[in-house]
Amino acid sequence: MTRPVKVGERVEAIGHVALEGAESVLHRSFFRRARGQSEAPPVVLGLPLLRLIEQVRNLKPEDAARGYEVRLRGSVIWSHPSSRLCFVQDASGGIAVELPRSLTTVPEVGMRVVVTGTSHSGDFAPVVQADQVDFLDLLPLPEPRPVTLEHALTGVEEGQWVTLSGYVRAAAATDGPWTRLDLTTSGGEFSAWVPAGERAQGLTGSAVKMKGVCTAETNAHRQLTGIRLLVSRNEDIEVEAPKLADPFSLPLRTITS
């Protein structure tokens, strides 16, 4: 008499082998419990626990949507009291973390945290839906890696702590506590979201270098359409060349020079 086979149980089988597509199948077969196997319950196969941000980032969208258990330890590289989203970085990279509603205090930039939660596919790259965030201690952030816009547009710097430079073409207030800067570089254009205030509005016409988190602007097909730099602190904005009071005061140069 046959009985159902449990997942993880070893068996011995005999029958007639046939090929069905790329698979070998046994027809008119019989099986029995493998000799020497104890009556211990079979191993239940599940998703592994992910402890490095790189492991989560490397998941395909369909795999990230399965909800891998995640337990990460890293430093907050972007946050704001009004946002339920922050970015956390460990030695392997950075990632977006959706904070739980039960968390009453948003971790500040530089706070080392332990994040426990599950993976999700995100709009462009995998993200972590946190169930619990434990605060450890406050430390200075490491120096960010300088990147070019051309490199950022490949998408590999999504969620990473970087430095980007550009010329500020325009500054526009938003509905929230942010000012949107539109910047131009030799490789194209990008935007930066910086703390609102007089300083942000006065950056138009300046060449700046900013520390922030690189994020992708995407369409409905998860395709990258642009780059947005998230800057949480005014001290992360360095003016390399201030706005000229009178641009026409510069000495004349020919186009070919």
C-alpha positions in Angstrom: 0.0 0.0 0.0 1.3 3.4 -0.9 1.3 6.5 1.3 1.9 10.2 0.7 5.6 11.3 0.5 6.6 14.2 2.7 8.9 17.0 1.6 12.5 16.2 2.5 11.9 12.4 2.9 14.4 10.1 1.2 13.0 7.2 -0.9 14.1 4.4 -3.1 12.2 4.0 -6.4 12.1 1.6 -9.4 10.3 1.9 -12.7 10.6 2.7 -16.4 12.5 5.8 -17.2 11.1 8.2 -19.9 12.1 11.6 -21.0 9.4 14.3 -20.9 11.0 17.5 -22.3 14.2 18.1 -20.3 13.0 16.0 -17.4 13.4 12.2 -16.6 10.2 10.6 -15.3 9.6 7.2 -13.8 6.5 5.4 -15.2 4.8 2.3 -13.6 7.0 2.9 -10.6 7.1 1.8 -7.0 8.9 3.4 -4.0 9.7 2.8 -0.4 11.3 4.6 2.5 15.1 4.6 2.0 16.8 2.0 4.1 18.4 3.3 7.3 16.2 6.4 7.4 14.9 7.1 10.9 11.3 8.0 11.7 12.4 11.6 12.4 10.2 14.2 10.8 11.5 15.4 7.4 13.3 18.7 7.0 11.0 21.6 6.2 12.6 23.7 3.4 12.2 27.4 3.9 13.8 30.7 2.9 17.1 31.5 4.5 17.7 34.4 6.8 19.5 37.3 5.1 22.0 39.2 7.3 23.7 41.4 4.7 22.2 44.2 2.7 24.0 43.0 -0.4 22.1 39.7 -0.1 18.8 41.5 -0.2 19.9 43.8 -3.0 20.9 40.9 -5.2 17.4 39.3 -5.1 15.4 39.3 -8.3 12.1 41.2 -7.9 10.0 38.0 -7.9 12.3 36.5 -5.2 12.3 39.7 -3.0 8.5 39.6 -3.2 8.5 36.2 -1.5 9.3 37.8 1.8 12.8 36.6 2.9 13.4 37.1 6.6 15.9 39.9 7.1 18.0 40.9 10.1 20.4 43.7 9.3 22.9 45.8 11.3 24.0 49.1 9.9 24.0 52.9 10.0 21.2 55.2 8.9 22.4 57.3 6.0 19.1 59.2 5.3 16.0 59.8 7.4 13.5 62.6 8.3 10.9 62.8 11.1 8.1 63.2 8.6 9.0 60.1 6.6 8.3 56.4 7.2 11.2 55.6 5.0 14.9 55.6 5.8 18.1 54.3 4.2 20.5 52.0 6.1 24.0 51.0 5.1 26.3 48.2 6.2 29.7 47.2 4.9 28.1 45.6 1.8 25.9 48.5 0.7 22.8 50.5 1.3 19.0 49.9 1.1 15.7 51.5 1.7 13.8 50.5 4.9 10.1 51.0 5.3 9.6 51.7 9.0 6.9 50.1 11.1 3.9 52.2 12.1 4.5 51.2 15.7 7.9 53.0 15.7 7.3 56.3 17.5 10.8 57.8 16.9 12.4 57.9 13.5 16.2 57.0 13.8 18.4 60.0 13.0 21.2 60.1 10.5 24.3 58.3 11.9 22.3 56.1 14.2 23.4 52.4 14.2 20.4 50.1 14.1 19.3 46.5 13.9 16.5 46.0 11.4 14.3 42.9 11.6 11.8 42.4 8.8 11.1 41.0 5.4 12.2 41.6 1.8 9.9 43.3 -0.8 10.4 44.0 -4.5 10.3 47.8 -4.3 9.8 50.1 -7.3 13.3 49.6 -8.7 15.4 47.6 -6.3 14.5 45.4 -3.3 13.5 47.1 -0.1 13.1 45.9 3.5 9.7 46.1 5.3 10.8 46.4 8.9 8.8 44.8 11.7 11.2 46.0 14.4 14.1 48.6 14.6 16.4 48.5 17.6 18.6 51.6 18.2 22.2 51.1 19.2 24.5 54.2 19.2 25.1 57.4 17.2 28.3 57.5 15.1 29.7 59.8 12.4 29.0 58.6 8.9 31.9 57.5 6.8 32.9 59.6 3.8 30.7 58.9 0.8 32.1 57.6 -2.4 32.2 60.3 -5.2 30.4 59.2 -8.4 29.6 60.7 -11.7 26.1 61.1 -13.0 26.9 58.7 -15.9 27.8 56.0 -13.4 24.7 56.7 -11.3 22.5 56.4 -14.4 23.5 52.7 -14.6 21.4 52.1 -11.5 24.2 50.4 -9.5 24.3 53.2 -6.9 20.6 52.8 -5.9 20.4 53.4 -2.2 24.1 54.1 -1.8 25.8 57.0 0.2 27.5 59.0 -2.5 28.8 62.4 -3.5 27.4 64.1 -6.6 28.4 67.5 -8.1 26.5 69.8 -10.4 25.4 73.3 -11.4 22.1 74.4 -9.8 19.7 75.5 -12.6 16.6 76.0 -10.4 15.3 75.6 -6.9 11.6 74.9 -6.2 9.7 74.5 -3.0 7.6 71.3 -2.5 4.5 70.6 -0.4 6.7 69.0 2.3 9.9 70.1 4.2 12.0 69.9 1.1 13.3 72.0 -1.7 13.9 70.4 -5.1 17.1 71.4 -6.9 17.5 70.8 -10.6 21.2 70.3 -11.5 23.2 70.0 -14.7 26.5 68.2 -15.2 28.5 67.4 -18.3 26.8 64.0 -18.3 23.2 65.2 -18.1 20.7 66.4 -15.5 19.5 65.2 -12.1 17.5 66.4 -9.1 18.3 66.7 -5.4 15.9 67.0 -2.5 17.4 69.1 0.2 16.1 70.7 3.5 13.8 73.6 2.7 14.9 77.1 3.7 16.6 80.3 2.5 19.9 78.5 1.9 18.4 76.1 -0.5 16.6 78.8 -2.4 19.8 80.8 -2.6 21.8 78.0 -4.4 20.5 78.7 -7.9 23.4 79.6 -10.1 26.0 77.9 -7.8 28.2 74.9 -8.5 27.7 72.5 -5.5 29.0 69.2 -4.2 26.4 67.2 -2.1 26.5 64.1 0.1 23.3 62.1 -0.1 21.6 58.8 -1.0 21.3 58.1 -4.7 17.8 56.9 -5.7 16.3 56.1 -9.1 13.4 57.8 -10.7 11.4 55.1 -12.6 8.5 54.4 -14.8 5.7 51.8 -14.4 8.0 49.1 -15.9 10.7 49.5 -13.2 12.9 51.2 -15.8 15.3 54.0 -14.6 14.4 57.4 -16.1 16.5 59.7 -13.9 18.5 60.2 -10.7 17.4 61.8 -7.5 19.8 62.6 -4.7 18.3 62.7 -1.1 20.2 65.1 1.1 19.0 65.2 4.7 21.3 67.9 6.2 22.4 71.4 5.2 26.0 70.5 6.2 26.1 67.9 3.4 25.9 70.7 0.8 29.2 72.3 -0.2 29.2 75.4 -2.5 32.2 75.0 -4.8 31.6 78.1 -6.9 29.0 80.7 -5.7 26.5 82.4 -7.9 27.9 85.4 -9.7 26.2 88.7 -9.0 26.7 89.7 -12.7 27.5 86.9 -15.1 28.4 89.4 -17.8 31.3 90.7 -15.6 33.3 87.6 -16.6 36.0 88.1 -19.2 35.0 87.3 -22.7 36.2 84.0 -24.2 35.7 82.6 -27.7 33.7 79.4 -28.1 36.7 77.5 -29.3 38.9 78.5 -26.3 
